[in-house]
């Protein structure tokens, strides 16, 4: 039998298997019936392309997606764009291979794999930073194995150490086993890449940090789990500590670590540069101080495509950005974190914070800013983002659950194209509280559906200093009077005041869908129903190239964006665009909402942006899938 015929049989077998599995995913069956035989042809092409990838690359792709190749091929087929996957030989170093997906349209990223347009690489997987030696970490016994400790020393000194070969320049540590540390690993003081290959670097909950990078160090960590760090002294970081050096964490888990000071998961300070891509920072703690997940002190941290969940601290359950730090949060989710004092989500104190295309949701605190606390000289810029469902158990002035700005020193916030809804607190300003030293500019944003659980004071926005609200915002809903919704501000004529006695009284459910869910893209959003006053609400028009939180285009047809942008983080799309219906994937959370569905455009990049969230529409779908796989493996 020829190889061609064998491959044909494999492809048709995979198609048959995918159809047989539709009993558990009826939405796939409806899609297959809708698009008929052309879908089989596209599936055929995409499945063949996936099968031609090297075995190691296929396995890493399947682990990242938490689905079979057949399901991935079908989702690509539904995009309507033929896709060619190739391995870039020039980007292969050791066992690290980079899969490139050619689509002919705008690219998107998927973990260590890059989706590219024909003429532009959006982002390649991290590559070693120069000529490198490869040191294979093959065990935990220093008498017989090359251990991680010895490998780090060999890379730092370019000298053979223990059973490890000598490093040479920018080294690769190829970790082939789960690493069980009995003490903190040697400090990384040179340039090296730790290829985790899905393995775990674990402590025993008696010491930390597990990994450290000093001012001369430059570490890249790929595809690994860091867990079991427990820094009980006065040091920084439970899992990873970066002091003045550079660290990049890609496609990894930092989970179950603790610090008695800052950064239960990761601490970056003293001019350090930290980058976190496509990773999960979860269930770490710094209950006595700052940043349960990440502490960024006088350092620069960029977090992209990641989830921070279940972390705890005294100040900043997920993140504390302080003392002249710079922190950039892109396409990420901060959810389910809590604080013993201020900001279950993010504290930014005397620092610069930028939040783009991200969701801050369901975080809790006792005082000030359940979602984000911008104080003492903070400068916050938030674009195309959602602050939803955060809560604060404190009471009285300044106990805002969504966003708090200004305390002790002047603080500034600029909020553009964002949605603040569903936050609750026992006091005024559940959505946005501007303190007596706060200065806020609000543009093209929705603040509606936030709740004061106590005294009936203004629920949506309270301003004690300076707020500029004259750029097509929508505030309040018809369940509140203006006095119950806002205090200390007078919205300008371009704004919509949707309160019962406002300029356009509108029920909350007619403004937005109150369910925060996967409406496409990498983060959850609140969709807009047809007829919402937020649709086409930006009468000044839409600048070319503008996108919403999901990176879908702003404006798209009369009543669907038209020549005008929609208000808030979500842009309703053109009804003539074929759509996916993620709301029907889970009957428990489905709404009768056609516009929550996303365009099934002819771009594979759009489909790939859904791959991590389409199997389950939970915002933590990828997290749950991964934890399930780890449990089954154990």
Secondary structure, DSSP 8 states (H G I E B T S, - for coil): --HHHHHHHHHHHHHHHHHHGGGS-HHHHHHHHHHHHHHHHHHHHHHHHHHTS-HHHHHHHHHHHTS-HHHHHHHHHHTT---EEEE-GGG-BTTB--EEEE-SS---EETTEEEE-SS--S------SSS--EEEE--S-TTTS--HHHHHHHHHHTS-BTTB----SSEEEEE-S-EE-SS----B-SEEEEE-TT-EEE--SSS--SEEE-TT-EEEEES-EEE--EE-SS-S-SSEEEESSEEEEES-EEES-EESSS-SSEEEETT-EEEEES-EEES-EEEEEE-SSEEEESSEEEEES-EEES-EEEE-SSEEEESS-EEEEES-EEES-EEEEE-SSEEEESSEEEEES-EEES-EESBS-SSEEEESS-EEEEES-EEES-EEEEESTT--SSEEE-SSS-EEEEEES-EEES-EEESS-SSEEE-TTEEEEEES-EE-S-EE-SS---SSEEESSEEEE-SS-EE--TTS-HHHHEES----TTSEE-STTSSS---HHHH--S--B--SSSS-B----TT-TTTT-BTT---TT-B-TTS-BS--STTTTTTSB-SSS-----TTS-EE-GGGG-TTT--S-GGGSEE--S-HHHHHHHTTTSSS-STTHHHHHHHHHHHHH-
